[in-house]
Amino acid sequence: MKFLLLLAFLILINSSALMAQTLREKAYRDTISIGLETVDWKYEEFSSDGSTFMKDSGQLSGFVFSYQRLSQSNVFYWKLFLRYVGGDTHYDGAYQNGDPVEFDTENHILWLGAEWGFPIFENELFFLAPHFGLTGRALENPKSDTEGDYGRGITYSYIPLGLTANFFLGQNMQLSLDATYNHFLGGTVETRLSDIGGSDFENKQEEGTGHELSATLSYFFNSWSMGLKTYYEYWDIEDSESVYSYGTNGNGDLVLYELKEPKNETKMLGFQLLFNF
């Protein structure tokens, strides 16, 4: 009886290893991924005393595309990716004179980047890989129909530094957990006051930090897989550098104005439905 139990245990362990090996062969290969994305997006700007003086938020939707290629020896991988989300949002802030204002607007965000990764630990049921890359992010906030509103464009460039843990769950499923620190390289903010009869100006953003946490559950078929990813992305950007411009005040006097982009935060809670071929 003990011999039969031992034999059954060895067969089970061997079968699990074979199933995991089969899944690893499906999971780690050259892959083209396409998918749909939706995200709850929240953007806030803060005054010098730390209080919030404007918010812009809404549900943005779009797509994601990536191409992943393994090295010939499967020692590392590289990936190129493109993401876009956009949609209507709600602005809650104030005019320069302090009067409150709320209106509907829209925001669009585009990401383009490259990523490299390599395994540092691997067995039949688990895979651990650090990754790094370079990403550009562009946000477009066009002028709305509201009086006094103007358009803006914001760009970031950053280096993602992350760690992915993949767990093989049986014969056809995989759970991927990822934590990424986004090292901010810099950005620009283009303020289009020409939309309201003024002069456009641009501020440089030099200090900030970001991070992202995600979990992806994937199911593998013979030649393709489907995944559901949920993620939380956060950005904390400090005051930009100042630029100066002459203008007139309410009395018609010539005044030198300091123009800068204030400290701001972005929070994104999103979902992606992915199809991998």
FIKE-504752 format. One record per residue (C-alpha): residue in one letter; z, y, x. Coordinates in nm, 3 decimals, always signed. Example, Ala and Ser with C-alpha at 12.3 -4.5 7.8 and 13.67 -1.06 7.14 Angstrom:
BEGIN
r type:A z:+0.780 y:-0.450 x:+1.230
r type:S z:+0.714 y:-0.106 x:+1.367
//
This chain:
BEGIN
r type:M z:+0.000 y:+0.000 x:+0.000
r type:K z:+0.092 y:+0.239 x:+0.281
r type:F z:-0.234 y:+0.155 x:+0.454
r type:L z:-0.434 y:+0.237 x:+0.138
r type:L z:-0.252 y:+0.569 x:+0.098
r type:L z:-0.321 y:+0.656 x:+0.461
r type:L z:-0.687 y:+0.559 x:+0.423
r type:A z:-0.720 y:+0.773 x:+0.108
r type:F z:-0.559 y:+1.069 x:+0.287
r type:L z:-0.798 y:+1.039 x:+0.585
r type:I z:-1.098 y:+1.019 x:+0.351
r type:L z:-0.979 y:+1.331 x:+0.165
r type:I z:-0.931 y:+1.528 x:+0.487
r type:N z:-1.270 y:+1.419 x:+0.617
r type:S z:-1.441 y:+1.506 x:+0.287
r type:S z:-1.280 y:+1.853 x:+0.284
r type:A z:-1.398 y:+1.918 x:+0.638
r type:L z:-1.753 y:+1.808 x:+0.549
r type:M z:-1.755 y:+2.028 x:+0.239
r type:A z:-1.626 y:+2.324 x:+0.438
r type:Q z:-1.886 y:+2.263 x:+0.707
r type:T z:-2.158 y:+2.260 x:+0.441
r type:L z:-2.024 y:+2.585 x:+0.298
r type:R z:-2.010 y:+2.745 x:+0.642
r type:E z:-2.375 y:+2.657 x:+0.693
r type:K z:-2.456 y:+2.827 x:+0.361
r type:A z:-2.235 y:+3.129 x:+0.428
r type:Y z:-2.337 y:+3.209 x:+0.786
r type:R z:-2.711 y:+3.254 x:+0.798
r type:D z:-2.969 y:+3.532 x:+0.789
r type:T z:-2.914 y:+3.703 x:+0.453
r type:I z:-3.070 y:+3.968 x:+0.232
r type:S z:-2.822 y:+4.106 x:-0.024
r type:I z:-2.891 y:+4.321 x:-0.327
r type:G z:-2.642 y:+4.426 x:-0.589
r type:L z:-2.509 y:+4.668 x:-0.845
r type:E z:-2.210 y:+4.896 x:-0.791
r type:T z:-1.978 y:+5.102 x:-1.007
r type:V z:-1.689 y:+5.313 x:-0.880
r type:D z:-1.414 y:+5.535 x:-1.016
r type:W z:-1.453 y:+5.843 x:-0.790
r type:K z:-1.191 y:+6.116 x:-0.746
r type:Y z:-1.218 y:+6.422 x:-0.520
r type:E z:-0.943 y:+6.685 x:-0.474
r type:E z:-0.911 y:+7.003 x:-0.269
r type:F z:-0.577 y:+7.153 x:-0.163
r type:S z:-0.451 y:+7.502 x:-0.090
r type:S z:-0.252 y:+7.589 x:+0.223
r type:D z:+0.079 y:+7.515 x:+0.045
r type:G z:-0.037 y:+7.162 x:-0.044
r type:S z:-0.099 y:+7.221 x:-0.414
r type:T z:-0.418 y:+7.097 x:-0.580
r type:F z:-0.653 y:+7.375 x:-0.688
r type:M z:-0.963 y:+7.172 x:-0.786
r type:K z:-1.053 y:+6.820 x:-0.895
r type:D z:-1.384 y:+6.650 x:-0.954
r type:S z:-1.391 y:+6.293 x:-1.087
r type:G z:-1.599 y:+6.045 x:-1.281
r type:Q z:-1.757 y:+5.700 x:-1.296
r type:L z:-2.048 y:+5.665 x:-1.053
r type:S z:-2.296 y:+5.377 x:-1.056
r type:G z:-2.575 y:+5.259 x:-0.828
r type:F z:-2.694 y:+4.983 x:-0.597
r type:V z:-2.626 y:+4.821 x:-0.261
r type:F z:-2.873 y:+4.659 x:-0.020
r type:S z:-2.813 y:+4.490 x:+0.316
r type:Y z:-2.987 y:+4.270 x:+0.569
r type:Q z:-2.777 y:+4.046 x:+0.796
r type:R z:-2.907 y:+3.861 x:+1.100
r type:L z:-2.726 y:+3.602 x:+1.314
r type:S z:-2.782 y:+3.573 x:+1.686
r type:Q z:-2.967 y:+3.259 x:+1.797
r type:S z:-2.642 y:+3.109 x:+1.927
r type:N z:-2.445 y:+3.225 x:+1.617
r type:V z:-2.208 y:+3.408 x:+1.854
r type:F z:-2.238 y:+3.740 x:+1.668
r type:Y z:-2.416 y:+3.903 x:+1.374
r type:W z:-2.561 y:+4.243 x:+1.299
r type:K z:-2.623 y:+4.404 x:+0.962
r type:L z:-2.806 y:+4.706 x:+0.822
r type:F z:-2.703 y:+4.843 x:+0.484
r type:L z:-2.788 y:+5.109 x:+0.226
r type:R z:-2.571 y:+5.214 x:-0.069
r type:Y z:-2.611 y:+5.470 x:-0.344
r type:V z:-2.394 y:+5.575 x:-0.639
r type:G z:-2.428 y:+5.873 x:-0.868
r type:G z:-2.350 y:+6.004 x:-1.213
r type:D z:-2.185 y:+6.267 x:-1.429
r type:T z:-1.841 y:+6.396 x:-1.328
r type:H z:-1.588 y:+6.646 x:-1.460
r type:Y z:-1.485 y:+6.953 x:-1.258
r type:D z:-1.140 y:+7.107 x:-1.312
r type:G z:-1.069 y:+7.414 x:-1.101
r type:A z:-1.070 y:+7.794 x:-1.100
r type:Y z:-1.289 y:+8.094 x:-1.030
r type:Q z:-1.218 y:+8.310 x:-0.724
r type:N z:-1.016 y:+8.550 x:-0.942
r type:G z:-0.787 y:+8.264 x:-1.044
r type:D z:-0.916 y:+8.209 x:-1.397
r type:P z:-0.925 y:+7.835 x:-1.479
r type:V z:-1.258 y:+7.667 x:-1.545
r type:E z:-1.367 y:+7.317 x:-1.648
r type:F z:-1.720 y:+7.185 x:-1.686
r type:D z:-1.935 y:+6.875 x:-1.649
r type:T z:-2.137 y:+6.834 x:-1.332
r type:E z:-2.284 y:+6.548 x:-1.129
r type:N z:-2.241 y:+6.392 x:-0.786
r type:H z:-2.454 y:+6.156 x:-0.580
r type:I z:-2.345 y:+5.967 x:-0.265
r type:L z:-2.568 y:+5.781 x:-0.018
r type:W z:-2.454 y:+5.561 x:+0.273
r type:L z:-2.671 y:+5.429 x:+0.557
r type:G z:-2.522 y:+5.225 x:+0.838
r type:A z:-2.526 y:+4.940 x:+1.088
r type:E z:-2.255 y:+4.683 x:+1.161
r type:W z:-2.187 y:+4.427 x:+1.433
r type:G z:-1.933 y:+4.143 x:+1.420
r type:F z:-1.826 y:+3.830 x:+1.605
r type:P z:-1.578 y:+3.544 x:+1.544
r type:I z:-1.250 y:+3.527 x:+1.734
r type:F z:-1.108 y:+3.227 x:+1.545
r type:E z:-1.277 y:+2.956 x:+1.341
r type:N z:-1.200 y:+2.616 x:+1.194
r type:E z:-1.323 y:+2.411 x:+0.900
r type:L z:-1.145 y:+2.619 x:+0.636
r type:F z:-1.100 y:+2.964 x:+0.789
r type:F z:-1.301 y:+3.226 x:+0.977
r type:L z:-1.171 y:+3.548 x:+1.136
r type:A z:-1.408 y:+3.816 x:+1.265
r type:P z:-1.362 y:+4.178 x:+1.381
r type:H z:-1.650 y:+4.416 x:+1.320
r type:F z:-1.753 y:+4.769 x:+1.410
r type:G z:-2.045 y:+4.995 x:+1.331
r type:L z:-2.185 y:+5.341 x:+1.269
r type:T z:-2.226 y:+5.494 x:+0.922
r type:G z:-2.364 y:+5.814 x:+0.778
r type:R z:-2.256 y:+5.934 x:+0.434
r type:A z:-2.416 y:+6.217 x:+0.233
r type:L z:-2.284 y:+6.364 x:-0.092
r type:E z:-2.498 y:+6.590 x:-0.309
r type:N z:-2.336 y:+6.807 x:-0.580
r type:P z:-2.618 y:+7.008 x:-0.744
r type:K z:-2.564 y:+7.330 x:-0.939
r type:S z:-2.473 y:+7.277 x:-1.302
r type:D z:-2.564 y:+7.499 x:-1.598
r type:T z:-2.219 y:+7.662 x:-1.593
r type:E z:-2.215 y:+8.031 x:-1.503
r type:G z:-2.084 y:+8.088 x:-1.151
r type:D z:-2.138 y:+7.729 x:-1.036
r type:Y z:-2.334 y:+7.657 x:-0.718
r type:G z:-2.456 y:+7.351 x:-0.532
r type:R z:-2.303 y:+7.180 x:-0.229
r type:G z:-2.400 y:+6.912 x:+0.018
r type:I z:-2.142 y:+6.723 x:+0.229
r type:T z:-2.216 y:+6.481 x:+0.515
r type:Y z:-1.987 y:+6.248 x:+0.714
r type:S z:-2.053 y:+6.033 x:+1.018
r type:Y z:-1.795 y:+5.773 x:+1.119
r type:I z:-1.726 y:+5.449 x:+1.306
r type:P z:-1.587 y:+5.164 x:+1.091
r type:L z:-1.346 y:+4.934 x:+1.280
r type:G z:-1.247 y:+4.634 x:+1.069
r type:L z:-1.127 y:+4.276 x:+1.049
r type:T z:-1.258 y:+4.017 x:+0.802
r type:A z:-1.080 y:+3.693 x:+0.707
r type:N z:-1.293 y:+3.435 x:+0.525
r type:F z:-1.135 y:+3.142 x:+0.341
r type:F z:-1.352 y:+2.847 x:+0.234
r type:L z:-1.232 y:+2.729 x:-0.108
r type:G z:-1.370 y:+2.383 x:-0.172
r type:Q z:-1.739 y:+2.301 x:-0.159
r type:N z:-1.900 y:+2.614 x:-0.304
r type:M z:-1.658 y:+2.908 x:-0.295
r type:Q z:-1.545 y:+3.160 x:-0.036
r type:L z:-1.286 y:+3.438 x:-0.042
r type:S z:-1.335 y:+3.726 x:+0.202
r type:L z:-1.059 y:+3.981 x:+0.270
r type:D z:-1.138 y:+4.288 x:+0.478
r type:A z:-0.942 y:+4.583 x:+0.615
r type:T z:-1.134 y:+4.867 x:+0.781
r type:Y z:-1.027 y:+5.188 x:+0.954
r type:N z:-1.298 y:+5.456 x:+0.944
r type:H z:-1.286 y:+5.676 x:+1.255
r type:F z:-1.419 y:+6.016 x:+1.150
r type:L z:-1.671 y:+6.163 x:+1.394
r type:G z:-1.748 y:+6.481 x:+1.204
r type:G z:-1.922 y:+6.630 x:+0.907
r type:T z:-2.077 y:+6.938 x:+0.755
r type:V z:-2.045 y:+7.119 x:+0.424
r type:E z:-2.339 y:+7.326 x:+0.301
r type:T z:-2.237 y:+7.579 x:+0.036
r type:R z:-2.536 y:+7.717 x:-0.157
r type:L z:-2.420 y:+8.057 x:-0.279
r type:S z:-2.787 y:+8.150 x:-0.312
r type:D z:-2.760 y:+7.971 x:-0.649
r type:I z:-2.554 y:+8.268 x:-0.769
r type:G z:-2.722 y:+8.544 x:-0.569
r type:G z:-2.525 y:+8.516 x:-0.245
r type:S z:-2.597 y:+8.377 x:+0.100
r type:D z:-2.571 y:+8.009 x:+0.194
r type:F z:-2.336 y:+7.905 x:+0.473
r type:E z:-2.233 y:+7.586 x:+0.650
r type:N z:-1.892 y:+7.467 x:+0.773
r type:K z:-1.823 y:+7.195 x:+1.028
r type:Q z:-1.552 y:+6.937 x:+0.953
r type:E z:-1.398 y:+6.797 x:+1.270
r type:E z:-1.074 y:+6.624 x:+1.169
r type:G z:-1.017 y:+6.346 x:+0.919
r type:T z:-0.948 y:+5.980 x:+0.865
r type:G z:-1.044 y:+5.707 x:+0.623
r type:H z:-0.982 y:+5.344 x:+0.542
r type:E z:-1.109 y:+5.073 x:+0.310
r type:L z:-0.962 y:+4.750 x:+0.172
r type:S z:-1.177 y:+4.492 x:-0.005
r type:A z:-1.181 y:+4.139 x:-0.147
r type:T z:-1.498 y:+3.941 x:-0.224
r type:L z:-1.518 y:+3.611 x:-0.409
r type:S z:-1.850 y:+3.429 x:-0.354
r type:Y z:-2.004 y:+3.120 x:-0.514
r type:F z:-2.277 y:+2.935 x:-0.324
r type:F z:-2.576 y:+2.759 x:-0.474
r type:N z:-2.831 y:+2.561 x:-0.273
r type:S z:-3.030 y:+2.853 x:-0.133
r type:W z:-2.849 y:+3.164 x:-0.256
r type:S z:-2.505 y:+3.292 x:-0.351
r type:M z:-2.343 y:+3.538 x:-0.589
r type:G z:-2.038 y:+3.749 x:-0.512
r type:L z:-1.800 y:+3.988 x:-0.684
r type:K z:-1.646 y:+4.249 x:-0.455
r type:T z:-1.367 y:+4.494 x:-0.534
r type:Y z:-1.272 y:+4.769 x:-0.291
r type:Y z:-1.056 y:+5.076 x:-0.244
r type:E z:-1.184 y:+5.354 x:-0.016
r type:Y z:-0.982 y:+5.660 x:+0.087
r type:W z:-1.066 y:+5.974 x:+0.286
r type:D z:-0.837 y:+6.254 x:+0.405
r type:I z:-1.031 y:+6.545 x:+0.560
r type:E z:-0.859 y:+6.848 x:+0.712
r type:D z:-0.960 y:+7.214 x:+0.681
r type:S z:-1.304 y:+7.283 x:+0.823
r type:E z:-1.374 y:+7.542 x:+1.088
r type:S z:-1.410 y:+7.892 x:+0.949
r type:V z:-1.721 y:+8.107 x:+0.933
r type:Y z:-1.714 y:+8.480 x:+0.862
r type:S z:-1.938 y:+8.695 x:+0.646
r type:Y z:-1.932 y:+9.058 x:+0.531
r type:G z:-1.933 y:+9.136 x:+0.161
r type:T z:-1.804 y:+9.390 x:-0.086
r type:N z:-1.486 y:+9.368 x:-0.288
r type:G z:-1.429 y:+9.482 x:-0.645
r type:N z:-1.403 y:+9.844 x:-0.530
r type:G z:-1.734 y:+9.831 x:-0.346
r type:D z:-1.566 y:+9.835 x:-0.003
r type:L z:-1.718 y:+9.634 x:+0.283
r type:V z:-1.488 y:+9.341 x:+0.365
r type:L z:-1.502 y:+9.062 x:+0.625
r type:Y z:-1.447 y:+8.729 x:+0.443
r type:E z:-1.324 y:+8.405 x:+0.599
r type:L z:-1.515 y:+8.109 x:+0.451
r type:K z:-1.400 y:+7.750 x:+0.501
r type:E z:-1.386 y:+7.412 x:+0.330
r type:P z:-1.021 y:+7.333 x:+0.246
r type:K z:-0.833 y:+7.011 x:+0.310
r type:N z:-0.955 y:+6.744 x:+0.069
r type:E z:-0.907 y:+6.382 x:-0.033
r type:T z:-1.147 y:+6.127 x:-0.181
r type:K z:-1.034 y:+5.810 x:-0.359
r type:M z:-1.275 y:+5.539 x:-0.473
r type:L z:-1.194 y:+5.218 x:-0.661
r type:G z:-1.513 y:+5.020 x:-0.700
r type:F z:-1.680 y:+4.692 x:-0.786
r type:Q z:-2.002 y:+4.535 x:-0.658
r type:L z:-2.195 y:+4.242 x:-0.808
r type:L z:-2.390 y:+4.092 x:-0.518
r type:F z:-2.682 y:+3.848 x:-0.496
r type:N z:-2.744 y:+3.700 x:-0.151
r type:F z:-3.065 y:+3.524 x:-0.047
//
